[in-house]
């Protein structure tokens, strides 16, 4: 009677290396602000493959679309202003400001975009001076005025008086993250916007 062929050591090592590679390539990454970089995993070098030309543009487009989908898209229907211009406009027009601090790597920030695009939110935004600021750009006004006393989590939505003072009375109700308006509960944000405009 013939014995089934046995798996050689080399085949077992190749199989184990393949399983490690598969596990590493499918695991999710989580980036935390201020966390040390993850240790690098080294894989034994493989023989160099012959030089090839870059993939044709048709295969690069999905990658670009994927990257674009992982960005925060502030609604174009809202008149977003840079910080300095917004402060001047708010003072001149005696309007309150709404500051949205976001980061492209934050899934809650991406979930907030459709809430901001709702017709009722867009209508209320016309009665406010709107500022959208990417946290990772780190402008000095943001780090000096808003990171220390108000945390550095995202998204954060602040309502300010026409002279630029944070309205402590307009918060989300979350005791740990008072300026985090959950995208799953848009009525909380809409209520705060209505109070900010005096509606």
N, C-alpha and C positions, 0 to 999 in steps of 0.2 A: 504494500500500500504506500502510496506516495504522500509525503508530508507537505503541508502547505508551505509556500516560501516564507521565510522569516524576514522581518524588516531589519535592514541593516542600521548600524549606528548613524551613519551619515544621513540616511533617509529620515530617521527619527529627529536628528538635530535640525534638518531642513524643515521638517513639519513643525517643530517647536518654534523655530525662528519665524515661520510664516504665521503661526497663531499669535505670537507677540506683536508682530507688525500689524496684523489685522485688528487686534485689541487697541493698540495705540492710535491707529488711523481712524477709528470710529468713535473714540471717546470725545466727549464735549470739553470745551475749554471755558473756564470762568475767570474773567479778569476782574480783580478787585483793586480799587484805588489804594495805592500805597503798599500793596503786597509785594514781597520779593519775587523775582522771576522764578519760574519753575525750573528744576534741574533738567539739564539736557540729557536725553537718552542717546547713547551712541550705538550704532548698528555696525557690525563688521562690514568693511569695505567690500564691494562687489567689483568685478572687473569693469573697467570703463566701457560704456556703450559707445558705439560710433557716433560722431557728431551728427546731429540732425538739425533741420531748420525748425524755426518756431512753428507752432500749430497755425493753421490757416485762420483768418479772422472769424470765420463762422464758429469755431470752437471757443474763441476768446469772448465772444459776445455774451454767452450765458454767464461766464464768470463776472463780467462787468455788471450784468443785470442782477446777479446774486448780491454783489457788493452794494449796489444801489438800493436794493430791497432792505438791506440792513442799516439804512441811514434814517434819521429822523427827518420827516418831510413836513415842515411847517406849512399850513395851508396858504396858498397864494391869495385867497380871498381876503386875508387879513393884512392890514397895512403895518408890517413889522418895521420898527425903527431901530437904529443903533442907539446905544445907551445915552450918549451925550445929547444927541438930537432929541431923543424922547424926553429927557429932563427939561430941555428948553421948551419943547412943545407943550408938555404938561403944565408947566408954570404959566406960559403965555395964554393957553386956552382954559386954564383952571380945570383940567381933567385929571382923574386918577390914572395911575400906571398899572399895568399888569406885566410882570416879568416872569417868563418861563425859562428856567434853567434846565438844560437837557444834555445828554451825551449820546452819541451814535451807538455806542456799545451797550446801552441800557435798553432792555426789552420793554420796560414800563414806559420809557420815553417814546418808543415807537408806537406803543399802544395808545398813548395820549394824543398822537397826531389826528386820528379820525375823530376823536372827541372835539378837538379844536376846530375841525372842519364842519361840524354840525351847523346847520343854518341858524339855530338859536344862539349858538356861541359866536358865530360870525357877526350876527346882528348886534349882540352886546359889545363885541370888540370895537365896533365903530364909535362907541361912547367912551372908550378908554384909549390910552396911548399904549401900544403893545410893543414889548421887547422880547425877542427870543435870543437866548445866548447859549452857545455850546460851552459846556463846562471845561472841556479839554483845551479850549483856546486860552483859558486863564487870564482874562484881562485884569489889570490891577484893581479896577473899581469893584469887580466881582469878588476877588479874594479879600480885599480890604473891608468891604462893607457887608458881605453876605456869607462868607464861609465860616468865620469864627463863631459869632453868636447864633447863627441859624443852621449850623451843620454843613456838611458837604455832600449829602446824598442827592440823588436825582431820581425822577424829576422833582423840582421844587417850583412852586408857583407862589409868587409874592404879589400882594396888592400894596401900592404905595400912594400916599397923598400927592397932590400936585406939587408940593415942595420936596418930594423925594423921601419922605419918612415911611418906614414899613408900618402897615396897618396891622397891629397885633390882634385886632378883633376879627380879622378875616383869615381864619385858619381852617384846615381840613377836619379838625376834630380828632386826628390821630395823635395820641399823647406822646408817642416816641418820635414821630415824623410830622410835625404840625403843618408843614408846607407841602406835603405830599398829597395831592388830590388824586385818588385812585381812578384810573381810567374806567374801571368796572362800575363806578358810582358817579356818573357825570353830573347828577343833580347837585352834588355837593359843590362842585366847581361852578356850576351855573348859578346856584344860590349865592355864592361868594361874589361872583361877577355882578349879580343884580344889586347886592348891597353896596358894592364899590361904586356903581353908577347912580345909586340912590333910587333904584326902581322898587 
